[in-house]
């Protein structure tokens, strides 16, 4: 135990010393009791403030979900409901049919995630590794789409899914109407391209000398080395698909196929506010769990890509 604990403790001390050397204060300033205590107190206050501001909406949502309509109107800022109606959550689940709409949301999110992951990785691989002669023009086209607001393309996109070119079929009121447009995300394609360009090309040249094709290089070399960026793209795809409202509202007119983000506003006119907020609380739990489970890979991937905000 002593032999294994000593190197770990030493590595932690070295990391803390290196982080202090890279900070605003010098190691000499950190040794001063007043300066070290002041900065430590400031860090604690900032972290506590960030946690508080981030937790207040969730705490209020939980409070409102277990409140009566009268208490929610008379005491909206109180953190403790009187009385606490914990049965609101199971009642909202059955009354609003949350399970059905939650399953619709999961199906749409999983399909959008898979399509976006496939398109982003293959397009990024083509632009960063294969590098065809027309790649610069495709890259420029991707950049141009970043400056076009999504609402501007809604009409053209709807006409496309209403009558697919060359196929002559419509995919409205089907999950494909949400899955396929999710893959056309220039931002994640450029993120993946940037990450792939950091991989040494010597690996690709050595693999080609050994007889490996582009698919083998992509599947056995690039993807295993790209777990951080795949985690970031997955998070962006899942969060974007989970909270998407306008596009599913347009292409999914059948109430039985709508996700929670579309169904809850529609049901708000005929249900109690407490039940509606309970449904919102249930809808917010899955993305929070996804982030908590994969937070290490997500933070590592954000560090690689330089993504902020």
N, C-alpha and C positions, 0 to 999 in steps of 0.2 A: 504493500500500500504506500509506503514512504517513497519507494523508488519511482512509482508512477505519478504520485501526487506532486513531487518536486518539480519535474519538467513542466507540468501543466501550470503550476503556480508561477514558475519563472517566465513561461511564455505569456501569461496574462499580464505580468508586470512589464515585460518588454512592450507589449501592445499598448498598454496605458501610457508608458513613457513616450512611445512613438507618436501616439495621438496628441499628447500634450505638446510635443515639439512642433507638430504641424498646426497647432492652434494659434490663437491671438497672443496668449501669454507664453512667456518663455519658461523653461523648467525652473529657473531661479525664482520667477514670480510665483509659480505654483507652490514653492516651498514656504512662502510667507503665509502665516496662519490666517491673517485677515483677508488677503486676496483669495486664497484657496477656499475659505469658508464662504465668502461672498459669492464667488462664481458657482460653487456647489449649490448654495441656496437659490440662486437665480435659475439654475438648471432644473431644480426640483419644482420651483414655482411655474416655470414654463411648461414642463411636462404635465403637471397637475392641471394647469389651465387648458392645455390642449385636450387632455382626457375628459375634463369637465365639459368643454364645449362640444366635443364629439358625442358624449354620452347623454347630454340633456335631451336631444330629440328622441332617442331611443327610450329613455326613462319616461318622458311624457307620453310617448306612444303606448307604452305598457300601462301607464296610469289611466289613460283615456280608454284603453281597451277593456279594463275591468271596472269602469265607472258606469253609473246610471246616467241616462240622458239629462236628468235634472241636475245632478251633481256636476256634470260636464259643462253645463251652461252657467250655473251659478258660481262655480269655483274652478274656472279653467286653468288657473296657474298653480293650483295646489298639487303637490307631489303625492299626497296620500288621499285616495278616494274614500268617501264615506257614503255608503258602505262599499267594501270591495266585492265586486261581482265576478269572481273567477270563472263562473259558468258561462260568461259571455264568449269566451274563446271557443269552447266546444260547440256552443249554440251557433256562433257565426260559421263554424266549419260545416255544420249540417244545414243551416238555414240558407246560406249563400252558396252552397255546393262548392266550397273552396277546394276540395279534393279534386274535383273534375277540372276546374280551371287551372289548378296548380300542375296537374299532369299535362295539360295542354302547354303550359309555360315550359315545363321541363323538356317536352318533345321539341318545341321550337328552339329552345336554347341549345340543346345538344346538337340538333341538325345545323344550326347557324355556326356553332363552334367548330364542328367537323369541317364544314364547307370552307369557312374562313381560314382554318389551319391548313387545309390542303392547298387552297389557292395561294395563301401567303408564302408558304414554304416552297412550293414549286416555282412560283413567279420570282421570289427572291433568289432561289438557286439559279434560275436561268439568267437573271440579270447580273448576279455577283460572281458566279462560278463559270457557267458556260459562255456568257458574254457574246451573244451573236452580234452581227454587224448592225442590226436594227435595234439593238437593245437601248441605245441612247435615245432613240425616238420614243420608244415605249416608256422609258424612265421619265422623259419630259412630259408625256401624256399623263402619267400618274401624278406628277407634280402639279400639273394644271388643275386636275380634279380636286386637289386639296383647297383650292381657292374658290371653288363653286359651292355655295350653300346647298345642303341636302334638300331643302324645300323647293329649290328651283327645278330639280330633276324629278320631282314626284310625278308630274303628269306624264312625262316621257317614260318613266319607269313603270307606271301603272298601265300605260298602253302596251308596253312590252310584255308584261305578265298576262295581260288580257288576251293577247294574240302573239304567241312566241314566233319570232321570225324563222322562216324556213320550215317550221313544224306545223304552224297553223292551229295550235291548240292553246287553250287558256288554262292557267294554273291558279286562278283566284279561288279562294276558299279551300286551298290545300296548303300544307306546310311548305311546299316547294316555293310558294310565292314569298315566303319569308326567308327560307334557307338560301336560295340562289342570290338574291341581292346582297345578303350578308357577306358573301365572298368578295364582292367588289369593294374592298376597303383598301384604298391606296396607302393609308397611314401605316397599317400593320405590314403591308408588303415592303414599304420602305424601311421599316424597322428591321425586318428579317434580312433584307438585302444588306443593310449596314452591318449587321452582326456577321453574316456570312463572309463579307469582305475582310473581316479581321482574322479569319482562319487562314493559316499559311498555305499558299498555293503549292508548296513543295509536297504536301500530302496528296494533292490531286494528281500532280505529275508522277509521283511514285506509284500511285494506284493505277494510272493509265499505262505505265511501263509494265506493270504486272498483268495487264490485260483487262482491267476493270472498266466497265462502261459507265456512262453518266448516271444511270439508275443505281448501279452498285455503289458508286461514290456518294450519291445522295442518301441512300438508305443505310449504308454501313459506316460511313465516315462523317458526313455532315450532320445528320439528325442526332446521332448519339452525342455529338459535341455541342448541340444547340438546345439543351434542356432549359437553360435560363431564359432564352428568348422565347422558347415555346411556352413557358409558364407565363410570360408577360402577355403574349398574344392571346393565350387562353383566357387570362383574366379580363383583358379588354373585350374579347368577343363575348364572354359570358355576361359581363356586367352590361354591355351595350344591348345585348339581346334580351336580358332580363327586364330592363327598364324601358324598352322600346314601346311606344304608345301609338304614335301617329300612323306609321306604316302598317302594323297589324290591324288598326282600326279601319284602314282603307281597303285592304285586300281580303280581310277575313270578316265578311258580313254575316256569316252564320254564327249565332251566339254559341253554338256547341263547339266551335273550333277556336274561339277567342281565348287569349291568355288572361292571366289575372290583371295585368296592367290595363286591359281594355274592359274586362268584365266588371271590375269593382266600381269604376265611375258610372257605368250603366246601372248597376244595382244600387248606387247611392241614393237614387231618388225614391226608392221604395223600401228602405230599411233604416234602422236606427243608427245614429252616428257612432255609437259604441260598437255595434256589430261591424260597421264598415272599418273602423280603426283597428278592430281585432283582426279583420282580414288583411289589412295593411301590415300589421305586425307579423302575421304568419308569412306574408309574402317577402318580408325583409330578412327573415331568418336564414334561408338557404344561401344567399350570396355572402352573408357574414360568415357562415360556416366554411364556405369555399375559401375565403380569404384567410381565415384562421388556420386551416389545414395546410394551405400551400404558401403561407406567407414567406417562408425562407427562400423558396425558389423564386417567388415574385420579386422580393427585395434584391436578390442577387441578379436577376435579369434586368431590373431597372438600373442597377449600378453599371451593368455592361453597356446598356444602350444609351445612358445619359438622359433617360426620360424623367421629366420633372412635372410636378403639379398634378 
